[in-house]
Amino acid sequence: MFKNARNLNEFVEGLNDWRKMWGQSPLDLNVAQDRQTIADRLDSELSPENLTCDGELPRSVVNARYASLTKICKELKYLDPNVEFYEFA
């Protein structure tokens, strides 16, 4: 766990819960390849289709999701400036 990265830590814990259910190994923020995997997942979450649930979510929910996901992206980028994002600039 990294200090000052509460949102990122919670996001990774949630990802790891899902990964455990599917028999996948947990992601570790100490591993560069895992950090990029997390960045890729964040990119997926920020895609317009996923962010808005194909336009089904109200704008207020979309805005809240966007704000939360961009906080997580910033924490990850601060932790590792080398991770690459496409949806988050």
C-alpha positions in Angstrom: 0.0 0.0 0.0 1.2 3.5 -0.8 0.7 6.5 1.3 -1.3 9.4 -0.3 -2.8 6.9 -2.8 -5.9 5.9 -1.0 -8.1 6.0 -4.1 -5.6 4.0 -6.1 -5.1 1.4 -3.3 -8.9 0.9 -3.1 -9.2 0.5 -6.9 -6.4 -2.1 -6.9 -8.0 -3.9 -4.0 -11.3 -4.1 -6.0 -9.5 -5.3 -9.1 -7.7 -8.0 -7.1 -11.0 -9.2 -5.6 -12.3 -9.7 -9.1 -9.1 -11.3 -10.2 -9.2 -13.7 -7.2 -12.7 -14.8 -8.2 -11.4 -15.7 -11.7 -8.3 -17.5 -10.4 -5.9 -14.7 -11.6 -2.9 -13.5 -9.6 -3.2 -10.2 -7.8 -1.8 -7.0 -9.2 1.0 -5.4 -7.2 1.7 -1.7 -7.3 5.4 -2.5 -6.7 5.7 -4.2 -10.1 6.0 -1.9 -13.2 4.1 -4.3 -15.5 1.2 -4.5 -13.0 1.1 -0.7 -12.8 0.7 -0.6 -16.6 -2.0 -3.3 -16.4 -3.8 -1.1 -13.9 -3.4 1.9 -16.2 -4.9 -0.1 -19.1 -7.9 -1.0 -16.9 -8.4 2.6 -16.0 -8.3 3.5 -19.7 -11.0 0.9 -20.3 -13.1 2.4 -17.5 -12.7 5.9 -18.9 -13.8 4.9 -22.4 -17.0 6.7 -23.3 -19.0 3.5 -23.6 -17.9 2.2 -20.2 -17.9 5.5 -18.4 -21.5 6.2 -19.4 -22.7 2.5 -19.5 -23.6 3.1 -23.2 -25.3 6.3 -22.4 -27.6 4.8 -19.8 -26.2 6.7 -16.8 -27.4 10.2 -15.7 -24.9 13.0 -16.3 -24.3 13.4 -12.5 -23.3 9.8 -12.1 -21.0 10.0 -15.2 -19.4 13.2 -13.8 -18.8 11.5 -10.4 -17.3 8.4 -12.0 -15.1 10.5 -14.2 -13.8 12.5 -11.2 -13.1 9.4 -9.2 -11.3 7.6 -12.0 -9.2 10.7 -12.9 -8.1 10.9 -9.2 -6.9 7.3 -9.4 -5.1 8.0 -12.7 -3.3 11.0 -11.2 -2.2 8.9 -8.2 -0.9 6.2 -10.4 0.9 8.7 -12.7 2.5 10.3 -9.6 3.6 6.9 -8.4 4.9 5.9 -11.9 5.4 8.7 -14.5 6.2 6.0 -17.1 2.7 4.4 -17.2 0.9 5.2 -20.4 -2.8 6.3 -20.7 -4.8 6.9 -23.8 -8.2 8.1 -22.4 -6.6 10.1 -19.6 -4.3 12.8 -20.7 
